[in-house]
Amino acid sequence: MDPIAHTLAGATLAETRLRDWTPFSAPALILGANAPDIDAVTMFVSRDLSLGFRRGWTHGVLAMVVLPLVLTALLLLLDRAVARWRGRD
């Protein structure tokens, strides 16, 4: 699937009852749906590097463990920063 289809799939899931769990459920689902395509960032560095990384480890078993943990950590940090900013520390 292309990134637009990934985003639409994540946004569709975000419109289910999952959105009631937390305010960050929609961003988590949309970012999580696009997480395997993080290798596309290498296109901005070099076309050759992009070909070397394309459909590599980010689409494998290792990514099934690492990417959700990284996304969870980033969203938890964002939640704490927003809570501190709003004064509900």
GROMACS elastic network, one bead per residue, 0.5 to 0.9 nm:
[ bonds ]
;  ai    aj funct       b0    kb
    1     4     6  0.80392   500
    1     5     6  0.59609   500
    1     6     6  0.65764   500
    2     5     6  0.54212   500
    2     6     6  0.63617   500
    2     7     6  0.87830   500
    2    37     6  0.88625   500
    3     7     6  0.60526   500
    3     8     6  0.85296   500
    3    33     6  0.85865   500
    3    34     6  0.64329   500
    3    37     6  0.74311   500
    4     7     6  0.50793   500
    4     8     6  0.61442   500
    4     9     6  0.85630   500
    4    34     6  0.89142   500
    5     8     6  0.50483   500
    5     9     6  0.60699   500
    5    10     6  0.85856   500
    6     9     6  0.51357   500
    6    10     6  0.62485   500
    6    11     6  0.85844   500
    6    30     6  0.76070   500
    6    32     6  0.89830   500
    6    33     6  0.53447   500
    6    34     6  0.57528   500
    7    10     6  0.51310   500
    7    11     6  0.60384   500
    7    12     6  0.84869   500
    7    29     6  0.86243   500
    7    30     6  0.54834   500
    7    31     6  0.77109   500
    7    33     6  0.63231   500
    7    34     6  0.64596   500
    8    12     6  0.59496   500
    8    13     6  0.85460   500
    8    30     6  0.77902   500
    8    33     6  0.87878   500
    9    12     6  0.50954   500
    9    13     6  0.63095   500
    9    14     6  0.85881   500
    9    29     6  0.85905   500
    9    30     6  0.76286   500
    9    33     6  0.71145   500
   10    13     6  0.51679   500
   10    14     6  0.61374   500
   10    15     6  0.88580   500
   10    26     6  0.75805   500
   10    27     6  0.85137   500
   10    28     6  0.84223   500
   10    31     6  0.75724   500
   10    32     6  0.74183   500
   10    33     6  0.54178   500
   10    34     6  0.81443   500
   11    15     6  0.64619   500
   11    26     6  0.66959   500
   11    27     6  0.84433   500
   11    29     6  0.69554   500
   11    30     6  0.57344   500
   11    33     6  0.89229   500
   12    15     6  0.52861   500
   12    16     6  0.71119   500
   12    30     6  0.88888   500
   13    16     6  0.54748   500
   13    17     6  0.84069   500
   13    18     6  0.72323   500
   13    19     6  0.84083   500
   13    26     6  0.79593   500
   13    29     6  0.69639   500
   13    30     6  0.84271   500
   14    17     6  0.76576   500
   14    18     6  0.60548   500
   14    19     6  0.55038   500
   14    25     6  0.66291   500
   14    27     6  0.81314   500
   14    28     6  0.86368   500
   14    29     6  0.62598   500
   14    30     6  0.75939   500
   15    18     6  0.71930   500
   15    19     6  0.62975   500
   15    26     6  0.77664   500
   16    19     6  0.63178   500
   16    20     6  0.83985   500
   17    20     6  0.56888   500
   17    21     6  0.77435   500
   18    21     6  0.57262   500
   18    22     6  0.80108   500
   18    25     6  0.65905   500
   18    26     6  0.80417   500
   19    22     6  0.63248   500
   19    23     6  0.68851   500
   19    24     6  0.79516   500
   19    25     6  0.53863   500
   19    26     6  0.61528   500
   20    23     6  0.74289   500
   20    25     6  0.78687   500
   21    24     6  0.83861   500
   21    25     6  0.67869   500
   22    25     6  0.54159   500
   22    26     6  0.84825   500
   23    26     6  0.71554   500
   23    27     6  0.83680   500
   24    27     6  0.54549   500
   24    28     6  0.59618   500
   24    29     6  0.85870   500
   24    75     6  0.73423   500
   24    79     6  0.79104   500
   25    28     6  0.50037   500
   25    29     6  0.60704   500
   25    30     6  0.85687   500
   26    29     6  0.52242   500
   26    30     6  0.61379   500
   26    31     6  0.84456   500
   27    30     6  0.51430   500
   27    31     6  0.58094   500
   27    32     6  0.80660   500
   27    75     6  0.86838   500
   28    31     6  0.52721   500
   28    32     6  0.56765   500
   28    33     6  0.83584   500
   28    71     6  0.73760   500
   28    72     6  0.79357   500
   28    75     6  0.73681   500
   29    33     6  0.60029   500
   29    34     6  0.86590   500
   30    33     6  0.51977   500
   30    34     6  0.65007   500
   30    35     6  0.86752   500
   31    34     6  0.51281   500
   31    35     6  0.58677   500
   31    71     6  0.78063   500
   32    36     6  0.79240   500
   32    67     6  0.80199   500
   32    68     6  0.71190   500
   32    71     6  0.71143   500
   33    36     6  0.74123   500
   33    37     6  0.87362   500
   34    37     6  0.56196   500
   34    38     6  0.71743   500
   35    38     6  0.54846   500
   35    39     6  0.87511   500
   35    58     6  0.79477   500
   35    63     6  0.89209   500
   35    67     6  0.67084   500
   35    68     6  0.83368   500
   35    71     6  0.82431   500
   36    39     6  0.71995   500
   36    55     6  0.83525   500
   36    57     6  0.87481   500
   36    59     6  0.56208   500
   36    60     6  0.87634   500
   36    63     6  0.72986   500
   36    64     6  0.88275   500
   36    67     6  0.76627   500
   37    40     6  0.57411   500
   37    41     6  0.83040   500
   37    54     6  0.84635   500
   37    55     6  0.79338   500
   37    58     6  0.70152   500
   37    59     6  0.78906   500
   38    41     6  0.59399   500
   38    42     6  0.83418   500
   38    58     6  0.72755   500
   39    42     6  0.58692   500
   39    43     6  0.80510   500
   39    50     6  0.73252   500
   39    53     6  0.61615   500
   39    54     6  0.62087   500
   39    55     6  0.75255   500
   39    56     6  0.79133   500
   39    57     6  0.88598   500
   39    58     6  0.68095   500
   40    43     6  0.55832   500
   40    44     6  0.79972   500
   40    50     6  0.68163   500
   40    53     6  0.82343   500
   40    54     6  0.72221   500
   41    44     6  0.58705   500
   41    45     6  0.75152   500
   41    50     6  0.79095   500
   42    45     6  0.51457   500
   42    46     6  0.63877   500
   42    47     6  0.76019   500
   42    48     6  0.89702   500
   42    49     6  0.62781   500
   42    51     6  0.86669   500
   42    53     6  0.74962   500
   42    54     6  0.87181   500
   43    46     6  0.54642   500
   43    47     6  0.54221   500
   43    48     6  0.82292   500
   43    49     6  0.71759   500
   43    51     6  0.82539   500
   44    47     6  0.75838   500
   44    50     6  0.82288   500
   45    48     6  0.88516   500
   45    49     6  0.72148   500
   45    50     6  0.77518   500
   46    49     6  0.51323   500
   46    50     6  0.61472   500
   46    51     6  0.87585   500
   47    51     6  0.63810   500
   47    52     6  0.87800   500
   48    51     6  0.51956   500
   48    52     6  0.63949   500
   48    53     6  0.88769   500
   49    52     6  0.50395   500
   49    53     6  0.63476   500
   49    54     6  0.85473   500
   50    53     6  0.52484   500
   50    54     6  0.58438   500
   51    54     6  0.51925   500
   51    55     6  0.86879   500
   52    55     6  0.86165   500
   52    56     6  0.77430   500
   53    56     6  0.52096   500
   53    57     6  0.77689   500
   53    58     6  0.85144   500
   54    57     6  0.86884   500
   54    58     6  0.85103   500
   54    59     6  0.89272   500
   55    58     6  0.65699   500
   55    59     6  0.56314   500
   55    60     6  0.82704   500
   56    59     6  0.58410   500
   56    60     6  0.69743   500
   57    60     6  0.50242   500
   57    61     6  0.76301   500
   57    62     6  0.65884   500
   57    63     6  0.63258   500
   58    61     6  0.82737   500
   58    62     6  0.73996   500
   58    64     6  0.81537   500
   58    66     6  0.89844   500
   58    67     6  0.79629   500
   59    62     6  0.81365   500
   59    63     6  0.62205   500
   59    64     6  0.79201   500
   60    63     6  0.54736   500
   60    64     6  0.67723   500
   61    64     6  0.51498   500
   61    65     6  0.70040   500
   61    66     6  0.89647   500
   62    65     6  0.54876   500
   62    66     6  0.61423   500
   62    67     6  0.83009   500
   63    67     6  0.52548   500
   63    68     6  0.78944   500
   64    67     6  0.61910   500
   64    68     6  0.68199   500
   64    69     6  0.89991   500
   65    68     6  0.62302   500
   65    69     6  0.67037   500
   66    69     6  0.53305   500
   66    70     6  0.62071   500
   66    71     6  0.86859   500
   67    70     6  0.50992   500
   67    71     6  0.60671   500
   67    72     6  0.84803   500
   68    71     6  0.50637   500
   68    72     6  0.59681   500
   68    73     6  0.85020   500
   69    72     6  0.50944   500
   69    73     6  0.61246   500
   69    74     6  0.86161   500
   70    73     6  0.51420   500
   70    74     6  0.61849   500
   70    75     6  0.86455   500
   71    74     6  0.51550   500
   71    75     6  0.61637   500
   71    76     6  0.85501   500
   72    75     6  0.52110   500
   72    76     6  0.60700   500
   72    77     6  0.85824   500
   73    76     6  0.51344   500
   73    77     6  0.61997   500
   73    78     6  0.85950   500
   74    77     6  0.51584   500
   74    78     6  0.61759   500
   74    79     6  0.86215   500
   75    79     6  0.60158   500
   75    80     6  0.85784   500
   76    80     6  0.62192   500
   76    81     6  0.85720   500
   77    80     6  0.51782   500
   77    81     6  0.61573   500
   77    82     6  0.86252   500
   78    81     6  0.50503   500
   78    82     6  0.61243   500
   78    83     6  0.85034   500
   79    82     6  0.51745   500
   79    83     6  0.60719   500
   79    84     6  0.85778   500
   80    84     6  0.60682   500
   80    85     6  0.84625   500
   80    89     6  0.77036   500
   81    84     6  0.51337   500
   81    85     6  0.60590   500
   81    86     6  0.85972   500
   82    86     6  0.60902   500
   82    87     6  0.84548   500
   82    88     6  0.87290   500
   83    86     6  0.51801   500
   83    87     6  0.60558   500
   83    88     6  0.52025   500
   83    89     6  0.55568   500
   84    87     6  0.50158   500
   84    88     6  0.60200   500
   85    88     6  0.78285   500
   85    89     6  0.82729   500
   86    89     6  0.78962   500
